[in-house]
Amino acid sequence: MWVFEAEQKAYDIGGVMVGGQPGEYPTVLCASIFYLGDRLILNEERGEFDREKAYAVVEAMRSACRQASVPLIIDMIGGSPAAMANYVEWIAPTGLPFFIDGTTQPGRLAGARKACELGIHDRCLYNSIGPETKTSEIDEVRALGLKTCIVMAHNVKNPTFQGKFDMVTGLVEKAQQAGFTQFLLDTAVLDLVEPGPCSKAIWLIKNKYGYPAGLSPTHIVNDRWGKGRARYGNLGFTAAKCSLATSTMMMGADFFMYGIKQLEIVPAMALVDAIIGYTQRQQRIRPKVSETPLTSLLKG
């Protein structure tokens, strides 16, 4: 198991710690909701969705994570300004940290403004600042005074782990121009087998810079592995997705995104996190929180 050379940064985001050496803090599950095709959405353009069912989905995941001591952040994906603003208002009473994961600049800004209006901006992660982020967005975000953002390490010209790694310094500087002081690096999975090089990029980033880093390892599976479910059935397909996601933890991923309705990821995550934590104890690295997947496992 890894002990990274750089001093590791860890950020408190709404009471959830993200980052550090493997074994210091549990890997964070960023549970995605309101994604394309989510039946909770009634009319995305108008920002209409089934609020009560959405709360039920969140509570089911929250309960599973609490039982396994897996930290939880809600990744809210919004396709319109109205939707993103409504999602932020909806998540506020839960007390959970959340992503403002707007698919457009107007959507992201609408969500960020709503978070500031409600006084819950310290719980939010702006997703994201990347190579395509325009000066106008940087200027508007800076005026809002947000603290934490996702930095998207996407390199169109060199989409390799080295290419992603080489983007980090420039992208963090760009995020700093937008006023952010806490940076979570997303190594930008764009194809079925990319979690491999993206995980290598995570290792490089943490070893050199110490920033928390993660990815969205399985969002591409349904689109790029159409034969998987037919070939292996629902159980095999689900097992493959869980395996793909949790394998990134062994390379040091501090967080990853996964569908909020897929509760099976929680025990899989917890067991992998437990073996990481147990191994790190033998390298004199101790957890910095009292409740971890390892302690939950030992309780039975």
C-alpha positions, 0 to 999 in steps of 0.5 A: 500500500502506498505512502505518498512522498508529498505532504498530503492535503485534507479538506473539511467539506461540510463535515466530510474529510477528503484527502490525506494518506491512504488509511487516514480518512476513508474514501468518500462516496460521491453519490450521483443523482439527477443524471441523464435518464434519472426518472426522478427528473420530471422536467429538467428545463423547468427544474421539476423533479420528484422531491419526496422520492429523491429524499427517499433515495438519498436517505437509503444511501445515507443509511447504508453509508452510515452503517458502513462508516463510508463518508457521503457527498451528493453529486447533483447533476443539473442540465439547466439553471432552474434545475441546478438552483432547485436541486441546491434548495432541495438538498439544503435541509439534509445537511449533506455536502454536495457537488454543484455539477452543472453541465453548462456554465449558466447552470453551475453559476445558478447553483452556486448563487443559490448556495450562497443565498442560502448560506450553505456554500461551505458545503458545496463543491463547484464542479468544475474548473477545467481547460475549457473554463472561460474567463467570464465564469472565473470572474463570476465565481470569484465574486461569489467567494466559494472555497472548494472546487473540482479541478478537471485534469482533462488533456485533449492533446495528450489524454494519457496519465502523463498528459493529465498529470502535466495539466495540474499546475496550470489548472490549479492556478486557474482555480486559484484565479477563481478564488478557490482555496481547496482543490479536488483533482478529477482525472477525467474518465472518458472511456471504458478502460480509462480508469486504469491510466486515470488511477495512475494519474491519481497516484502521480498527483498525490505523490507530487502535489498532495492534492486529494484526487479521484474520478468517476470510474463507471459512468461510461460503462453503460454506453461503452460496454453494451454487451456486458449485461447481456453476456454476464447478466445483471449480477455479473454486470453489477459485480464488474462495475463495483470491482472497477470502482473499488480498484481505483482505491488501491491506487490512492483515490480519495473519492469517486462518483457512483450512482446513488441508487446502486447501494451495492457499492457501499459494502464493496467500498467499505471492505476495500477501505478496511483492508487499506486501513489495516495495511497502513497501520503496519506502516505507522499510519493511523486513522484521523477519524474515530469511525472508519470502515475498518472499525465498523467491520471489526464491530461485526 
